Amino acid sequence: MTMLSFRVDEEEAADVQRWAEQLGLDRSELLRQAVHRHLVQLRAETDVREWRSQPLTDDEKAFGEIADWGVSEDWSDWVNGAG
């Protein structure tokens, strides 16, 4: 693990401490989780932008059409078939 160090104003530092205590977490763990969640969100937003800028090809769209077919047989009568 790498250590990060940064400054925040006193009010935010107090909020971090209060939330950590309320959640039963170490202050560092609360900050690690917050940074992780924010990075996940940023990556997802980047993925969305990239996906929108590169539409699916016809070949890729074909998989969606196949998925729309549904199951090939009706197995609903097997629900109680074990008895």
PyMOL Python script that loads the backbone (N, CA, C, O; Angstrom):
from pymol import cmd

cmd.read_pdbstr("""\
ATOM      1  N   MET A   1       0.833  -1.181   0.000  1.00  0.00           N
ATOM      2  CA  MET A   1       0.000   0.000   0.000  1.00  0.00           C
ATOM      3  C   MET A   1       0.876   1.243   0.000  1.00  0.00           C
ATOM      4  O   MET A   1       1.974   1.245   0.557  1.00  0.00           O
ATOM      5  N   THR A   2       0.387   2.272  -0.617  1.00  0.00           N
ATOM      6  CA  THR A   2       1.079   3.551  -0.653  1.00  0.00           C
ATOM      7  C   THR A   2       0.346   4.535   0.243  1.00  0.00           C
ATOM      8  O   THR A   2      -0.884   4.547   0.287  1.00  0.00           O
ATOM      9  N   MET A   3       1.090   5.347   0.946  1.00  0.00           N
ATOM     10  CA  MET A   3       0.476   6.335   1.812  1.00  0.00           C
ATOM     11  C   MET A   3       0.222   7.615   1.034  1.00  0.00           C
ATOM     12  O   MET A   3       1.090   8.101   0.309  1.00  0.00           O
ATOM     13  N   LEU A   4      -0.981   8.154   1.196  1.00  0.00           N
ATOM     14  CA  LEU A   4      -1.331   9.460   0.654  1.00  0.00           C
ATOM     15  C   LEU A   4      -1.505  10.407   1.824  1.00  0.00           C
ATOM     16  O   LEU A   4      -1.982  10.017   2.889  1.00  0.00           O
ATOM     17  N   SER A   5      -1.119  11.632   1.620  1.00  0.00           N
ATOM     18  CA  SER A   5      -1.281  12.626   2.667  1.00  0.00           C
ATOM     19  C   SER A   5      -1.813  13.899   2.036  1.00  0.00           C
ATOM     20  O   SER A   5      -1.294  14.360   1.019  1.00  0.00           O
ATOM     21  N   PHE A   6      -2.861  14.474   2.646  1.00  0.00           N
ATOM     22  CA  PHE A   6      -3.418  15.705   2.102  1.00  0.00           C
ATOM     23  C   PHE A   6      -4.063  16.495   3.233  1.00  0.00           C
ATOM     24  O   PHE A   6      -4.318  15.967   4.315  1.00  0.00           O
ATOM     25  N   ARG A   7      -4.314  17.742   2.965  1.00  0.00           N
ATOM     26  CA  ARG A   7      -4.890  18.629   3.970  1.00  0.00           C
ATOM     27  C   ARG A   7      -6.364  18.886   3.666  1.00  0.00           C
ATOM     28  O   ARG A   7      -6.768  18.980   2.507  1.00  0.00           O
ATOM     29  N   VAL A   8      -7.153  18.996   4.725  1.00  0.00           N
ATOM     30  CA  VAL A   8      -8.559  19.381   4.624  1.00  0.00           C
ATOM     31  C   VAL A   8      -8.821  20.430   5.699  1.00  0.00           C
ATOM     32  O   VAL A   8      -8.061  20.553   6.660  1.00  0.00           O
ATOM     33  N   ASP A   9      -9.905  21.181   5.527  1.00  0.00           N
ATOM     34  CA  ASP A   9     -10.182  22.177   6.557  1.00  0.00           C
ATOM     35  C   ASP A   9     -10.667  21.474   7.831  1.00  0.00           C
ATOM     36  O   ASP A   9     -11.048  20.304   7.799  1.00  0.00           O
ATOM     37  N   GLU A  10     -10.646  22.190   8.925  1.00  0.00           N
ATOM     38  CA  GLU A  10     -10.933  21.595  10.232  1.00  0.00           C
ATOM     39  C   GLU A  10     -12.350  21.036  10.320  1.00  0.00           C
ATOM     40  O   GLU A  10     -12.571  20.003  10.951  1.00  0.00           O
ATOM     41  N   GLU A  11     -13.302  21.705   9.697  1.00  0.00           N
ATOM     42  CA  GLU A  11     -14.684  21.238   9.747  1.00  0.00           C
ATOM     43  C   GLU A  11     -14.825  19.886   9.046  1.00  0.00           C
ATOM     44  O   GLU A  11     -15.504  18.994   9.554  1.00  0.00           O
ATOM     45  N   GLU A  12     -14.188  19.732   7.882  1.00  0.00           N
ATOM     46  CA  GLU A  12     -14.240  18.449   7.188  1.00  0.00           C
ATOM     47  C   GLU A  12     -13.517  17.365   7.967  1.00  0.00           C
ATOM     48  O   GLU A  12     -13.971  16.221   8.003  1.00  0.00           O
ATOM     49  N   ALA A  13     -12.404  17.707   8.588  1.00  0.00           N
ATOM     50  CA  ALA A  13     -11.674  16.729   9.400  1.00  0.00           C
ATOM     51  C   ALA A  13     -12.543  16.248  10.563  1.00  0.00           C
ATOM     52  O   ALA A  13     -12.543  15.063  10.894  1.00  0.00           O
ATOM     53  N   ALA A  14     -13.279  17.169  11.177  1.00  0.00           N
ATOM     54  CA  ALA A  14     -14.170  16.790  12.274  1.00  0.00           C
ATOM     55  C   ALA A  14     -15.305  15.909  11.758  1.00  0.00           C
ATOM     56  O   ALA A  14     -15.692  14.944  12.417  1.00  0.00           O
ATOM     57  N   ASP A  15     -15.839  16.240  10.578  1.00  0.00           N
ATOM     58  CA  ASP A  15     -16.883  15.404   9.977  1.00  0.00           C
ATOM     59  C   ASP A  15     -16.374  13.993   9.706  1.00  0.00           C
ATOM     60  O   ASP A  15     -17.064  13.013   9.985  1.00  0.00           O
ATOM     61  N   VAL A  16     -15.171  13.895   9.165  1.00  0.00           N
ATOM     62  CA  VAL A  16     -14.573  12.586   8.894  1.00  0.00           C
ATOM     63  C   VAL A  16     -14.469  11.787  10.188  1.00  0.00           C
ATOM     64  O   VAL A  16     -14.817  10.607  10.225  1.00  0.00           O
ATOM     65  N   GLN A  17     -13.993  12.427  11.238  1.00  0.00           N
ATOM     66  CA  GLN A  17     -13.847  11.736  12.519  1.00  0.00           C
ATOM     67  C   GLN A  17     -15.206  11.285  13.057  1.00  0.00           C
ATOM     68  O   GLN A  17     -15.344  10.157  13.530  1.00  0.00           O
ATOM     69  N   ARG A  18     -16.204  12.161  12.986  1.00  0.00           N
ATOM     70  CA  ARG A  18     -17.543  11.802  13.478  1.00  0.00           C
ATOM     71  C   ARG A  18     -18.124  10.622  12.695  1.00  0.00           C
ATOM     72  O   ARG A  18     -18.661   9.683  13.282  1.00  0.00           O
ATOM     73  N   TRP A  19     -18.010  10.680  11.368  1.00  0.00           N
ATOM     74  CA  TRP A  19     -18.549   9.593  10.553  1.00  0.00           C
ATOM     75  C   TRP A  19     -17.808   8.289  10.810  1.00  0.00           C
ATOM     76  O   TRP A  19     -18.426   7.226  10.884  1.00  0.00           O
ATOM     77  N   ALA A  20     -16.500   8.363  10.946  1.00  0.00           N
ATOM     78  CA  ALA A  20     -15.718   7.153  11.223  1.00  0.00           C
ATOM     79  C   ALA A  20     -16.188   6.516  12.526  1.00  0.00           C
ATOM     80  O   ALA A  20     -16.381   5.302  12.597  1.00  0.00           O
ATOM     81  N   GLU A  21     -16.371   7.342  13.555  1.00  0.00           N
ATOM     82  CA  GLU A  21     -16.828   6.809  14.840  1.00  0.00           C
ATOM     83  C   GLU A  21     -18.234   6.243  14.722  1.00  0.00           C
ATOM     84  O   GLU A  21     -18.521   5.173  15.259  1.00  0.00           O
ATOM     85  N   GLN A  22     -19.111   6.954  14.025  1.00  0.00           N
ATOM     86  CA  GLN A  22     -20.495   6.507  13.880  1.00  0.00           C
ATOM     87  C   GLN A  22     -20.574   5.178  13.129  1.00  0.00           C
ATOM     88  O   GLN A  22     -21.404   4.327  13.446  1.00  0.00           O
ATOM     89  N   LEU A  23     -19.702   5.008  12.129  1.00  0.00           N
ATOM     90  CA  LEU A  23     -19.707   3.790  11.326  1.00  0.00           C
ATOM     91  C   LEU A  23     -18.847   2.677  11.913  1.00  0.00           C
ATOM     92  O   LEU A  23     -18.836   1.555  11.405  1.00  0.00           O
ATOM     93  N   GLY A  24     -18.130   2.995  12.985  1.00  0.00           N
ATOM     94  CA  GLY A  24     -17.255   2.001  13.606  1.00  0.00           C
ATOM     95  C   GLY A  24     -16.040   1.679  12.763  1.00  0.00           C
ATOM     96  O   GLY A  24     -15.543   0.553  12.765  1.00  0.00           O
ATOM     97  N   LEU A  25     -15.568   2.687  12.040  1.00  0.00           N
ATOM     98  CA  LEU A  25     -14.399   2.512  11.170  1.00  0.00           C
ATOM     99  C   LEU A  25     -13.233   3.351  11.666  1.00  0.00           C
ATOM    100  O   LEU A  25     -13.402   4.357  12.356  1.00  0.00           O
ATOM    101  N   ASP A  26     -12.076   2.909  11.297  1.00  0.00           N
ATOM    102  CA  ASP A  26     -10.886   3.726  11.465  1.00  0.00           C
ATOM    103  C   ASP A  26     -11.006   4.908  10.500  1.00  0.00           C
ATOM    104  O   ASP A  26     -11.534   4.750   9.399  1.00  0.00           O
ATOM    105  N   ARG A  27     -10.534   6.063  10.891  1.00  0.00           N
ATOM    106  CA  ARG A  27     -10.606   7.233  10.009  1.00  0.00           C
ATOM    107  C   ARG A  27      -9.937   6.959   8.664  1.00  0.00           C
ATOM    108  O   ARG A  27     -10.454   7.352   7.619  1.00  0.00           O
ATOM    109  N   SER A  28      -8.808   6.297   8.691  1.00  0.00           N
ATOM    110  CA  SER A  28      -8.101   5.969   7.446  1.00  0.00           C
ATOM    111  C   SER A  28      -8.938   5.049   6.559  1.00  0.00           C
ATOM    112  O   SER A  28      -8.958   5.202   5.337  1.00  0.00           O
ATOM    113  N   GLU A  29      -9.631   4.092   7.186  1.00  0.00           N
ATOM    114  CA  GLU A  29     -10.469   3.175   6.410  1.00  0.00           C
ATOM    115  C   GLU A  29     -11.623   3.924   5.760  1.00  0.00           C
ATOM    116  O   GLU A  29     -11.959   3.664   4.605  1.00  0.00           O
ATOM    117  N   LEU A  30     -12.230   4.847   6.489  1.00  0.00           N
ATOM    118  CA  LEU A  30     -13.305   5.657   5.920  1.00  0.00           C
ATOM    119  C   LEU A  30     -12.805   6.426   4.699  1.00  0.00           C
ATOM    120  O   LEU A  30     -13.479   6.473   3.671  1.00  0.00           O
ATOM    121  N   LEU A  31     -11.632   7.023   4.815  1.00  0.00           N
ATOM    122  CA  LEU A  31     -11.074   7.776   3.689  1.00  0.00           C
ATOM    123  C   LEU A  31     -10.697   6.860   2.530  1.00  0.00           C
ATOM    124  O   LEU A  31     -10.902   7.220   1.371  1.00  0.00           O
ATOM    125  N   ARG A  32     -10.151   5.680   2.823  1.00  0.00           N
ATOM    126  CA  ARG A  32      -9.822   4.718   1.757  1.00  0.00           C
ATOM    127  C   ARG A  32     -11.081   4.325   0.995  1.00  0.00           C
ATOM    128  O   ARG A  32     -11.083   4.280  -0.236  1.00  0.00           O
ATOM    129  N   GLN A  33     -12.152   4.042   1.736  1.00  0.00           N
ATOM    130  CA  GLN A  33     -13.405   3.652   1.086  1.00  0.00           C
ATOM    131  C   GLN A  33     -13.973   4.795   0.249  1.00  0.00           C
ATOM    132  O   GLN A  33     -14.477   4.577  -0.853  1.00  0.00           O
ATOM    133  N   ALA A  34     -13.887   6.009   0.779  1.00  0.00           N
ATOM    134  CA  ALA A  34     -14.410   7.165   0.048  1.00  0.00           C
ATOM    135  C   ALA A  34     -13.628   7.389  -1.247  1.00  0.00           C
ATOM    136  O   ALA A  34     -14.219   7.640  -2.297  1.00  0.00           O
ATOM    137  N   VAL A  35     -12.321   7.299  -1.170  1.00  0.00           N
ATOM    138  CA  VAL A  35     -11.495   7.467  -2.373  1.00  0.00           C
ATOM    139  C   VAL A  35     -11.802   6.356  -3.365  1.00  0.00           C
ATOM    140  O   VAL A  35     -11.940   6.611  -4.562  1.00  0.00           O
ATOM    141  N   HIS A  36     -11.911   5.126  -2.877  1.00  0.00           N
ATOM    142  CA  HIS A  36     -12.195   3.995  -3.760  1.00  0.00           C
ATOM    143  C   HIS A  36     -13.529   4.189  -4.480  1.00  0.00           C
ATOM    144  O   HIS A  36     -13.609   4.018  -5.697  1.00  0.00           O
ATOM    145  N   ARG A  37     -14.581   4.546  -3.728  1.00  0.00           N
ATOM    146  CA  ARG A  37     -15.898   4.753  -4.349  1.00  0.00           C
ATOM    147  C   ARG A  37     -15.859   5.865  -5.387  1.00  0.00           C
ATOM    148  O   ARG A  37     -16.474   5.759  -6.448  1.00  0.00           O
ATOM    149  N   HIS A  38     -15.136   6.925  -5.075  1.00  0.00           N
ATOM    150  CA  HIS A  38     -15.066   8.036  -6.026  1.00  0.00           C
ATOM    151  C   HIS A  38     -14.329   7.613  -7.298  1.00  0.00           C
ATOM    152  O   HIS A  38     -14.742   7.973  -8.401  1.00  0.00           O
ATOM    153  N   LEU A  39     -13.254   6.860  -7.153  1.00  0.00           N
ATOM    154  CA  LEU A  39     -12.510   6.394  -8.326  1.00  0.00           C
ATOM    155  C   LEU A  39     -13.351   5.434  -9.165  1.00  0.00           C
ATOM    156  O   LEU A  39     -13.295   5.477 -10.393  1.00  0.00           O
ATOM    157  N   VAL A  40     -14.128   4.571  -8.516  1.00  0.00           N
ATOM    158  CA  VAL A  40     -15.022   3.666  -9.248  1.00  0.00           C
ATOM    159  C   VAL A  40     -16.028   4.480 -10.056  1.00  0.00           C
ATOM    160  O   VAL A  40     -16.297   4.168 -11.216  1.00  0.00           O
ATOM    161  N   GLN A  41     -16.583   5.525  -9.441  1.00  0.00           N
ATOM    162  CA  GLN A  41     -17.546   6.381 -10.135  1.00  0.00           C
ATOM    163  C   GLN A  41     -16.902   7.084 -11.324  1.00  0.00           C
ATOM    164  O   GLN A  41     -17.493   7.152 -12.402  1.00  0.00           O
ATOM    165  N   LEU A  42     -15.702   7.602 -11.133  1.00  0.00           N
ATOM    166  CA  LEU A  42     -15.012   8.280 -12.241  1.00  0.00           C
ATOM    167  C   LEU A  42     -14.727   7.317 -13.386  1.00  0.00           C
ATOM    168  O   LEU A  42     -14.886   7.673 -14.553  1.00  0.00           O
ATOM    169  N   ARG A  43     -14.305   6.090 -13.054  1.00  0.00           N
ATOM    170  CA  ARG A  43     -14.051   5.088 -14.103  1.00  0.00           C
ATOM    171  C   ARG A  43     -15.327   4.757 -14.855  1.00  0.00           C
ATOM    172  O   ARG A  43     -15.315   4.628 -16.079  1.00  0.00           O
ATOM    173  N   ALA A  44     -16.427   4.620 -14.128  1.00  0.00           N
ATOM    174  CA  ALA A  44     -17.709   4.301 -14.767  1.00  0.00           C
ATOM    175  C   ALA A  44     -18.130   5.426 -15.703  1.00  0.00           C
ATOM    176  O   ALA A  44     -18.606   5.167 -16.809  1.00  0.00           O
ATOM    177  N   GLU A  45     -17.958   6.665 -15.273  1.00  0.00           N
ATOM    178  CA  GLU A  45     -18.313   7.804 -16.128  1.00  0.00           C
ATOM    179  C   GLU A  45     -17.454   7.829 -17.385  1.00  0.00           C
ATOM    180  O   GLU A  45     -17.938   8.156 -18.469  1.00  0.00           O
ATOM    181  N   THR A  46     -16.184   7.484 -17.236  1.00  0.00           N
ATOM    182  CA  THR A  46     -15.282   7.410 -18.394  1.00  0.00           C
ATOM    183  C   THR A  46     -15.726   6.294 -19.332  1.00  0.00           C
ATOM    184  O   THR A  46     -15.742   6.473 -20.549  1.00  0.00           O
ATOM    185  N   ASP A  47     -16.089   5.136 -18.764  1.00  0.00           N
ATOM    186  CA  ASP A  47     -16.567   4.019 -19.582  1.00  0.00           C
ATOM    187  C   ASP A  47     -17.811   4.414 -20.374  1.00  0.00           C
ATOM    188  O   ASP A  47     -17.940   4.064 -21.548  1.00  0.00           O
ATOM    189  N   VAL A  48     -18.726   5.142 -19.733  1.00  0.00           N
ATOM    190  CA  VAL A  48     -19.955   5.564 -20.419  1.00  0.00           C
ATOM    191  C   VAL A  48     -19.620   6.488 -21.585  1.00  0.00           C
ATOM    192  O   VAL A  48     -20.163   6.334 -22.680  1.00  0.00           O
ATOM    193  N   ARG A  49     -18.735   7.441 -21.354  1.00  0.00           N
ATOM    194  CA  ARG A  49     -18.349   8.365 -22.439  1.00  0.00           C
ATOM    195  C   ARG A  49     -17.710   7.610 -23.598  1.00  0.00           C
ATOM    196  O   ARG A  49     -18.018   7.875 -24.760  1.00  0.00           O
ATOM    197  N   GLU A  50     -16.823   6.672 -23.283  1.00  0.00           N
ATOM    198  CA  GLU A  50     -16.165   5.898 -24.335  1.00  0.00           C
ATOM    199  C   GLU A  50     -17.167   5.016 -25.071  1.00  0.00           C
ATOM    200  O   GLU A  50     -17.102   4.893 -26.294  1.00  0.00           O
ATOM    201  N   TRP A  51     -18.099   4.399 -24.332  1.00  0.00           N
ATOM    202  CA  TRP A  51     -19.094   3.533 -24.954  1.00  0.00           C
ATOM    203  C   TRP A  51     -19.981   4.338 -25.895  1.00  0.00           C
ATOM    204  O   TRP A  51     -20.311   3.877 -26.988  1.00  0.00           O
ATOM    205  N   ARG A  52     -20.370   5.545 -25.471  1.00  0.00           N
ATOM    206  CA  ARG A  52     -21.211   6.381 -26.319  1.00  0.00           C
ATOM    207  C   ARG A  52     -20.469   6.871 -27.560  1.00  0.00           C
ATOM    208  O   ARG A  52     -21.078   7.073 -28.611  1.00  0.00           O
ATOM    209  N   SER A  53     -19.169   7.060 -27.440  1.00  0.00           N
ATOM    210  CA  SER A  53     -18.400   7.556 -28.587  1.00  0.00           C
ATOM    211  C   SER A  53     -18.054   6.449 -29.577  1.00  0.00           C
ATOM    212  O   SER A  53     -17.642   6.732 -30.702  1.00  0.00           O
ATOM    213  N   GLN A  54     -18.219   5.189 -29.169  1.00  0.00           N
ATOM    214  CA  GLN A  54     -17.920   4.058 -30.043  1.00  0.00           C
ATOM    215  C   GLN A  54     -19.123   3.110 -30.063  1.00  0.00           C
ATOM    216  O   GLN A  54     -19.136   2.114 -29.340  1.00  0.00           O
ATOM    217  N   PRO A  55     -20.119   3.408 -30.875  1.00  0.00           N
ATOM    218  CA  PRO A  55     -21.328   2.569 -30.908  1.00  0.00           C
ATOM    219  C   PRO A  55     -20.997   1.118 -31.256  1.00  0.00           C
ATOM    220  O   PRO A  55     -19.964   0.822 -31.856  1.00  0.00           O
ATOM    221  N   LEU A  56     -21.891   0.238 -30.867  1.00  0.00           N
ATOM    222  CA  LEU A  56     -21.706  -1.180 -31.161  1.00  0.00           C
ATOM    223  C   LEU A  56     -21.720  -1.425 -32.665  1.00  0.00           C
ATOM    224  O   LEU A  56     -22.419  -0.747 -33.419  1.00  0.00           O
ATOM    225  N   THR A  57     -20.941  -2.397 -33.074  1.00  0.00           N
ATOM    226  CA  THR A  57     -20.952  -2.805 -34.474  1.00  0.00           C
ATOM    227  C   THR A  57     -22.161  -3.707 -34.706  1.00  0.00           C
ATOM    228  O   THR A  57     -22.803  -4.147 -33.752  1.00  0.00           O
ATOM    229  N   ASP A  58     -22.468  -3.982 -35.967  1.00  0.00           N
ATOM    230  CA  ASP A  58     -23.587  -4.882 -36.277  1.00  0.00           C
ATOM    231  C   ASP A  58     -23.352  -6.265 -35.683  1.00  0.00           C
ATOM    232  O   ASP A  58     -24.286  -6.906 -35.201  1.00  0.00           O
ATOM    233  N   ASP A  59     -22.102  -6.725 -35.719  1.00  0.00           N
ATOM    234  CA  ASP A  59     -21.787  -8.040 -35.145  1.00  0.00           C
ATOM    235  C   ASP A  59     -22.062  -8.054 -33.641  1.00  0.00           C
ATOM    236  O   ASP A  59     -22.600  -9.029 -33.115  1.00  0.00           O
ATOM    237  N   GLU A  60     -21.695  -6.981 -32.955  1.00  0.00           N
ATOM    238  CA  GLU A  60     -21.927  -6.920 -31.509  1.00  0.00           C
ATOM    239  C   GLU A  60     -23.421  -6.820 -31.195  1.00  0.00           C
ATOM    240  O   GLU A  60     -23.888  -7.384 -30.205  1.00  0.00           O
ATOM    241  N   LYS A  61     -24.156  -6.115 -32.022  1.00  0.00           N
ATOM    242  CA  LYS A  61     -25.597  -5.986 -31.815  1.00  0.00           C
ATOM    243  C   LYS A  61     -26.308  -7.331 -32.010  1.00  0.00           C
ATOM    244  O   LYS A  61     -27.374  -7.551 -31.435  1.00  0.00           O
ATOM    245  N   ALA A  62     -25.739  -8.216 -32.802  1.00  0.00           N
ATOM    246  CA  ALA A  62     -26.356  -9.516 -33.073  1.00  0.00           C
ATOM    247  C   ALA A  62     -26.504 -10.333 -31.793  1.00  0.00           C
ATOM    248  O   ALA A  62     -27.458 -11.101 -31.661  1.00  0.00           O
ATOM    249  N   PHE A  63     -25.581 -10.182 -30.855  1.00  0.00           N
ATOM    250  CA  PHE A  63     -25.691 -10.911 -29.599  1.00  0.00           C
ATOM    251  C   PHE A  63     -26.948 -10.499 -28.834  1.00  0.00           C
ATOM    252  O   PHE A  63     -27.601 -11.343 -28.220  1.00  0.00           O
ATOM    253  N   GLY A  64     -27.289  -9.219 -28.865  1.00  0.00           N
ATOM    254  CA  GLY A  64     -28.505  -8.742 -28.210  1.00  0.00           C
ATOM    255  C   GLY A  64     -29.746  -9.330 -28.836  1.00  0.00           C
ATOM    256  O   GLY A  64     -30.703  -9.668 -28.139  1.00  0.00           O
ATOM    257  N   GLU A  65     -29.735  -9.454 -30.153  1.00  0.00           N
ATOM    258  CA  GLU A  65     -30.882 -10.040 -30.844  1.00  0.00           C
ATOM    259  C   GLU A  65     -31.063 -11.504 -30.461  1.00  0.00           C
ATOM    260  O   GLU A  65     -32.191 -11.971 -30.297  1.00  0.00           O
ATOM    261  N   ILE A  66     -29.969 -12.220 -30.318  1.00  0.00           N
ATOM    262  CA  ILE A  66     -30.044 -13.623 -29.922  1.00  0.00           C
ATOM    263  C   ILE A  66     -30.581 -13.728 -28.496  1.00  0.00           C
ATOM    264  O   ILE A  66     -31.394 -14.606 -28.206  1.00  0.00           O
ATOM    265  N   ALA A  67     -30.142 -12.855 -27.618  1.00  0.00           N
ATOM    266  CA  ALA A  67     -30.616 -12.885 -26.236  1.00  0.00           C
ATOM    267  C   ALA A  67     -32.110 -12.625 -26.156  1.00  0.00           C
ATOM    268  O   ALA A  67     -32.767 -13.111 -25.235  1.00  0.00           O
ATOM    269  N   ASP A  68     -32.664 -11.869 -27.098  1.00  0.00           N
ATOM    270  CA  ASP A  68     -34.097 -11.581 -27.108  1.00  0.00           C
ATOM    271  C   ASP A  68     -34.941 -12.792 -27.489  1.00  0.00           C
ATOM    272  O   ASP A  68     -36.158 -12.777 -27.300  1.00  0.00           O
ATOM    273  N   TRP A  69     -34.322 -13.826 -28.015  1.00  0.00           N
ATOM    274  CA  TRP A  69     -35.068 -15.009 -28.415  1.00  0.00           C
ATOM    275  C   TRP A  69     -35.701 -15.697 -27.202  1.00  0.00           C
ATOM    276  O   TRP A  69     -36.768 -16.301 -27.310  1.00  0.00           O
ATOM    277  N   GLY A  70     -35.046 -15.602 -26.073  1.00  0.00           N
ATOM    278  CA  GLY A  70     -35.540 -16.288 -24.875  1.00  0.00           C
ATOM    279  C   GLY A  70     -35.123 -17.748 -24.881  1.00  0.00           C
ATOM    280  O   GLY A  70     -34.292 -18.171 -25.684  1.00  0.00           O
ATOM    281  N   VAL A  71     -35.710 -18.503 -23.981  1.00  0.00           N
ATOM    282  CA  VAL A  71     -35.352 -19.927 -23.888  1.00  0.00           C
ATOM    283  C   VAL A  71     -35.937 -20.680 -25.070  1.00  0.00           C
ATOM    284  O   VAL A  71     -36.969 -20.290 -25.616  1.00  0.00           O
ATOM    285  N   SER A  72     -35.280 -21.752 -25.460  1.00  0.00           N
ATOM    286  CA  SER A  72     -35.725 -22.494 -26.633  1.00  0.00           C
ATOM    287  C   SER A  72     -36.872 -23.452 -26.320  1.00  0.00           C
ATOM    288  O   SER A  72     -37.605 -23.857 -27.222  1.00  0.00           O
ATOM    289  N   GLU A  73     -37.031 -23.816 -25.049  1.00  0.00           N
ATOM    290  CA  GLU A  73     -38.104 -24.720 -24.665  1.00  0.00           C
ATOM    291  C   GLU A  73     -38.774 -24.205 -23.400  1.00  0.00           C
ATOM    292  O   GLU A  73     -38.170 -23.463 -22.627  1.00  0.00           O
ATOM    293  N   ASP A  74     -40.011 -24.598 -23.195  1.00  0.00           N
ATOM    294  CA  ASP A  74     -40.737 -24.213 -21.987  1.00  0.00           C
ATOM    295  C   ASP A  74     -40.520 -25.284 -20.928  1.00  0.00           C
ATOM    296  O   ASP A  74     -41.026 -26.399 -21.056  1.00  0.00           O
ATOM    297  N   TRP A  75     -39.773 -24.952 -19.886  1.00  0.00           N
ATOM    298  CA  TRP A  75     -39.451 -25.895 -18.817  1.00  0.00           C
ATOM    299  C   TRP A  75     -40.280 -25.593 -17.559  1.00  0.00           C
ATOM    300  O   TRP A  75     -40.000 -26.142 -16.494  1.00  0.00           O
ATOM    301  N   SER A  76     -41.292 -24.729 -17.671  1.00  0.00           N
ATOM    302  CA  SER A  76     -42.048 -24.336 -16.479  1.00  0.00           C
ATOM    303  C   SER A  76     -42.780 -25.508 -15.835  1.00  0.00           C
ATOM    304  O   SER A  76     -43.037 -25.488 -14.632  1.00  0.00           O
ATOM    305  N   ASP A  77     -43.116 -26.519 -16.612  1.00  0.00           N
ATOM    306  CA  ASP A  77     -43.819 -27.663 -16.027  1.00  0.00           C
ATOM    307  C   ASP A  77     -42.896 -28.543 -15.193  1.00  0.00           C
ATOM    308  O   ASP A  77     -43.370 -29.475 -14.545  1.00  0.00           O
ATOM    309  N   TRP A  78     -41.602 -28.277 -15.191  1.00  0.00           N
ATOM    310  CA  TRP A  78     -40.644 -29.050 -14.418  1.00  0.00           C
ATOM    311  C   TRP A  78     -40.464 -28.483 -13.023  1.00  0.00           C
ATOM    312  O   TRP A  78     -39.717 -29.056 -12.231  1.00  0.00           O
ATOM    313  N   VAL A  79     -41.113 -27.391 -12.696  1.00  0.00           N
ATOM    314  CA  VAL A  79     -40.943 -26.752 -11.385  1.00  0.00           C
ATOM    315  C   VAL A  79     -41.221 -27.737 -10.256  1.00  0.00           C
ATOM    316  O   VAL A  79     -40.460 -27.811  -9.291  1.00  0.00           O
ATOM    317  N   ASN A  80     -42.295 -28.481 -10.375  1.00  0.00           N
ATOM    318  CA  ASN A  80     -42.661 -29.434  -9.324  1.00  0.00           C
ATOM    319  C   ASN A  80     -42.396 -30.877  -9.740  1.00  0.00           C
ATOM    320  O   ASN A  80     -43.006 -31.801  -9.203  1.00  0.00           O
ATOM    321  N   GLY A  81     -41.510 -31.068 -10.673  1.00  0.00           N
ATOM    322  CA  GLY A  81     -41.244 -32.386 -11.230  1.00  0.00           C
ATOM    323  C   GLY A  81     -40.461 -33.321 -10.324  1.00  0.00           C
ATOM    324  O   GLY A  81     -40.342 -34.506 -10.632  1.00  0.00           O
ATOM    325  N   ALA A  82     -39.924 -32.826  -9.218  1.00  0.00           N
ATOM    326  CA  ALA A  82     -39.099 -33.678  -8.359  1.00  0.00           C
ATOM    327  C   ALA A  82     -39.948 -34.665  -7.558  1.00  0.00           C
ATOM    328  O   ALA A  82     -39.399 -35.615  -7.000  1.00  0.00           O
ATOM    329  N   GLY A  83     -41.259 -34.475  -7.484  1.00  0.00           N
ATOM    330  CA  GLY A  83     -42.086 -35.320  -6.622  1.00  0.00           C
ATOM    331  C   GLY A  83     -42.736 -36.367  -7.373  1.00  0.00           C
ATOM    332  O   GLY A  83     -43.472 -37.171  -6.802  1.00  0.00           O
TER     333      GLY A  83
END
""", "prot")
cmd.dss("prot")
cmd.show_as("cartoon", "prot")
cmd.util.cbc("prot")
cmd.orient("prot")
